[in-house]
Amino acid sequence: MPHNLSNPDELHDPTGYGYSHVAATTGDLVFIAGQYGCDRDGQLVSDDFAAQVDRAYANLGAALRAVGLDYHHVVRLGTYVVDHNADRLPVMRERITRIWGDKPPVQTLLGVATLALPGMLFEVDAVAAR
C-alpha cells in the first residue's frame, strides 16, 4: 500500500527511536504511532497519570492536524496503561468524552507492565479515515 511517512514539527523527532509519527496512505487510512505525555523534545511532561493522558491526546491531535485531519476522523484507538487499575478509568473516560462526546471511536485498552521509556504511564495510537 503506497504511503507517506511524516513527523510533524509540533512533535519530537522519533527517528532516533526507529519510527515515524504518521503514515498516510494514498487511500483513506492514516496511522498514528503511539503518542505519550511528552513535550517537543520527547521528555515526559509529568509523572502524573492525568497530565500524561492530557498531553498524549494533545500530541495525537497535533499528528492528526499535520495531515489535515482532526479527532473526529479517528476510527480506532489503541490504549496502553502501565499498572492499569479501575481508578484510572474515570480519567480516560473524561478525556475521551471531552474529545469525542457520545460517539467515541472503537478502542482496545491494554494494561501493560511497562512502556518504551522509564516513567511512561500512558500511550495511545490511532487509525483515522479521511
C-alpha positions as YAML, in Angstrom:
chain: A
units: angstrom
residues:
- id: 1
  name: MET
  ca: [0.00, 0.00, 0.00]
- id: 2
  name: PRO
  ca: [1.66, 3.28, -1.06]
- id: 3
  name: HIS
  ca: [2.05, 5.71, 1.83]
- id: 4
  name: ASN
  ca: [3.86, 8.80, 3.05]
- id: 5
  name: LEU
  ca: [5.65, 8.95, 6.38]
- id: 6
  name: SER
  ca: [5.89, 12.21, 8.29]
- id: 7
  name: ASN
  ca: [6.94, 13.72, 11.60]
- id: 8
  name: PRO
  ca: [5.06, 16.93, 12.44]
- id: 9
  name: ASP
  ca: [7.15, 19.86, 13.69]
- id: 10
  name: GLU
  ca: [4.92, 20.15, 16.78]
- id: 11
  name: LEU
  ca: [6.11, 16.74, 17.98]
- id: 12
  name: HIS
  ca: [9.51, 15.36, 18.98]
- id: 13
  name: ASP
  ca: [11.66, 13.73, 16.31]
- id: 14
  name: PRO
  ca: [11.09, 9.98, 16.76]
- id: 15
  name: THR
  ca: [13.53, 8.75, 14.12]
- id: 16
  name: GLY
  ca: [16.25, 8.16, 16.73]
- id: 17
  name: TYR
  ca: [13.87, 5.66, 18.31]
- id: 18
  name: GLY
  ca: [13.27, 3.94, 14.98]
- id: 19
  name: TYR
  ca: [9.80, 5.10, 13.97]
- id: 20
  name: SER
  ca: [7.75, 7.90, 12.39]
- id: 21
  name: HIS
  ca: [4.66, 9.57, 13.87]
- id: 22
  name: VAL
  ca: [2.33, 9.41, 10.86]
- id: 23
  name: ALA
  ca: [1.81, 7.04, 7.94]
- id: 24
  name: ALA
  ca: [-0.76, 8.38, 5.49]
- id: 25
  name: THR
  ca: [-1.83, 6.01, 2.74]
- id: 26
  name: THR
  ca: [-2.68, 7.27, -0.71]
- id: 27
  name: GLY
  ca: [-6.18, 5.96, 0.08]
- id: 28
  name: ASP
  ca: [-8.34, 6.74, 3.07]
- id: 29
  name: LEU
  ca: [-6.32, 5.47, 6.04]
- id: 30
  name: VAL
  ca: [-3.92, 7.30, 8.31]
- id: 31
  name: PHE
  ca: [-1.97, 5.53, 11.05]
- id: 32
  name: ILE
  ca: [-0.71, 7.48, 14.06]
- id: 33
  name: ALA
  ca: [2.10, 5.96, 16.12]
- id: 34
  name: GLY
  ca: [1.79, 5.73, 19.88]
- id: 35
  name: GLN
  ca: [1.66, 9.18, 21.45]
- id: 36
  name: TYR
  ca: [2.67, 9.70, 25.05]
- id: 37
  name: GLY
  ca: [2.86, 12.54, 27.55]
- id: 38
  name: CYS
  ca: [5.97, 14.21, 26.18]
- id: 39
  name: ASP
  ca: [6.99, 17.68, 25.13]
- id: 40
  name: ARG
  ca: [8.53, 18.69, 21.79]
- id: 41
  name: ASP
  ca: [11.91, 17.36, 22.97]
- id: 42
  name: GLY
  ca: [10.49, 13.92, 23.81]
- id: 43
  name: GLN
  ca: [10.71, 14.47, 27.57]
- id: 44
  name: LEU
  ca: [7.85, 13.43, 29.84]
- id: 45
  name: VAL
  ca: [5.79, 16.42, 30.95]
- id: 46
  name: SER
  ca: [4.94, 14.95, 34.34]
- id: 47
  name: ASP
  ca: [4.90, 11.78, 36.40]
- id: 48
  name: ASP
  ca: [1.16, 12.35, 36.96]
- id: 49
  name: PHE
  ca: [-1.12, 9.94, 35.08]
- id: 50
  name: ALA
  ca: [-3.78, 12.55, 34.19]
- id: 51
  name: ALA
  ca: [-1.17, 15.01, 32.92]
- id: 52
  name: GLN
  ca: [0.36, 12.31, 30.71]
- id: 53
  name: VAL
  ca: [-3.07, 11.39, 29.32]
- id: 54
  name: ASP
  ca: [-3.82, 15.04, 28.52]
- id: 55
  name: ARG
  ca: [-0.52, 15.55, 26.72]
- id: 56
  name: ALA
  ca: [-0.76, 12.25, 24.84]
- id: 57
  name: TYR
  ca: [-4.16, 13.25, 23.43]
- id: 58
  name: ALA
  ca: [-2.83, 16.73, 22.60]
- id: 59
  name: ASN
  ca: [0.05, 15.09, 20.73]
- id: 60
  name: LEU
  ca: [-2.43, 12.82, 18.92]
- id: 61
  name: GLY
  ca: [-4.30, 15.95, 17.84]
- id: 62
  name: ALA
  ca: [-1.08, 17.51, 16.53]
- id: 63
  name: ALA
  ca: [-0.31, 14.40, 14.49]
- id: 64
  name: LEU
  ca: [-3.82, 14.42, 13.01]
- id: 65
  name: ARG
  ca: [-3.70, 18.14, 12.17]
- id: 66
  name: ALA
  ca: [-0.40, 17.63, 10.34]
- id: 67
  name: VAL
  ca: [-2.26, 15.60, 7.71]
- id: 68
  name: GLY
  ca: [-5.38, 17.77, 7.61]
- id: 69
  name: LEU
  ca: [-7.49, 15.66, 9.98]
- id: 70
  name: ASP
  ca: [-8.96, 16.05, 13.45]
- id: 71
  name: TYR
  ca: [-10.09, 13.80, 16.27]
- id: 72
  name: HIS
  ca: [-13.39, 13.04, 14.56]
- id: 73
  name: HIS
  ca: [-11.54, 11.23, 11.78]
- id: 74
  name: VAL
  ca: [-10.26, 8.64, 14.29]
- id: 75
  name: VAL
  ca: [-11.94, 5.25, 13.90]
- id: 76
  name: ARG
  ca: [-9.76, 3.19, 16.26]
- id: 77
  name: LEU
  ca: [-7.66, 3.80, 19.37]
- id: 78
  name: GLY
  ca: [-5.11, 1.50, 20.92]
- id: 79
  name: THR
  ca: [-4.62, 2.48, 24.56]
- id: 80
  name: TYR
  ca: [-1.80, 1.21, 26.79]
- id: 81
  name: VAL
  ca: [-1.74, 1.85, 30.53]
- id: 82
  name: VAL
  ca: [1.08, 0.89, 32.90]
- id: 83
  name: ASP
  ca: [-0.18, -0.84, 36.05]
- id: 84
  name: HIS
  ca: [-3.78, -0.34, 34.94]
- id: 85
  name: ASN
  ca: [-6.49, -0.32, 37.58]
- id: 86
  name: ALA
  ca: [-10.11, 0.81, 37.72]
- id: 87
  name: ASP
  ca: [-9.14, 4.12, 39.36]
- id: 88
  name: ARG
  ca: [-7.62, 5.25, 36.06]
- id: 89
  name: LEU
  ca: [-10.76, 4.65, 34.01]
- id: 90
  name: PRO
  ca: [-12.54, 7.90, 35.01]
- id: 91
  name: VAL
  ca: [-9.52, 9.95, 33.87]
- id: 92
  name: MET
  ca: [-9.52, 8.31, 30.45]
- id: 93
  name: ARG
  ca: [-13.32, 8.35, 30.12]
- id: 94
  name: GLU
  ca: [-13.46, 12.10, 30.87]
- id: 95
  name: ARG
  ca: [-10.84, 12.91, 28.22]
- id: 96
  name: ILE
  ca: [-12.48, 10.68, 25.62]
- id: 97
  name: THR
  ca: [-15.90, 12.22, 26.32]
- id: 98
  name: ARG
  ca: [-14.43, 15.72, 26.11]
- id: 99
  name: ILE
  ca: [-12.90, 14.96, 22.70]
- id: 100
  name: TRP
  ca: [-15.47, 12.63, 21.09]
- id: 101
  name: GLY
  ca: [-18.66, 13.24, 23.06]
- id: 102
  name: ASP
  ca: [-21.08, 10.34, 22.88]
- id: 103
  name: LYS
  ca: [-19.51, 8.93, 19.67]
- id: 104
  name: PRO
  ca: [-16.04, 7.66, 20.68]
- id: 105
  name: PRO
  ca: [-14.05, 5.52, 18.25]
- id: 106
  name: VAL
  ca: [-13.61, 1.80, 18.82]
- id: 107
  name: GLN
  ca: [-10.87, 1.16, 21.35]
- id: 108
  name: THR
  ca: [-8.80, -1.58, 22.87]
- id: 109
  name: LEU
  ca: [-7.27, -0.86, 26.27]
- id: 110
  name: LEU
  ca: [-4.34, -2.97, 27.42]
- id: 111
  name: GLY
  ca: [-2.80, -2.96, 30.84]
- id: 112
  name: VAL
  ca: [0.96, -3.36, 30.47]
- id: 113
  name: ALA
  ca: [3.91, -3.78, 32.80]
- id: 114
  name: THR
  ca: [5.99, -1.07, 31.13]
- id: 115
  name: LEU
  ca: [6.19, 1.15, 28.06]
- id: 116
  name: ALA
  ca: [9.12, 2.31, 25.91]
- id: 117
  name: LEU
  ca: [10.67, 4.84, 28.30]
- id: 118
  name: PRO
  ca: [11.02, 4.94, 32.08]
- id: 119
  name: GLY
  ca: [8.17, 6.87, 33.67]
- id: 120
  name: MET
  ca: [5.72, 6.49, 30.79]
- id: 121
  name: LEU
  ca: [2.29, 5.61, 32.20]
- id: 122
  name: PHE
  ca: [0.05, 6.05, 29.15]
- id: 123
  name: GLU
  ca: [0.28, 5.72, 25.38]
- id: 124
  name: VAL
  ca: [-2.34, 5.92, 22.65]
- id: 125
  name: ASP
  ca: [-2.12, 5.09, 18.95]
- id: 126
  name: ALA
  ca: [-4.80, 5.62, 16.33]
- id: 127
  name: VAL
  ca: [-6.16, 4.76, 12.92]
- id: 128
  name: ALA
  ca: [-8.02, 7.56, 11.17]
- id: 129
  name: ALA
  ca: [-10.05, 7.63, 7.95]
- id: 130
  name: ARG
  ca: [-10.30, 10.57, 5.57]
...
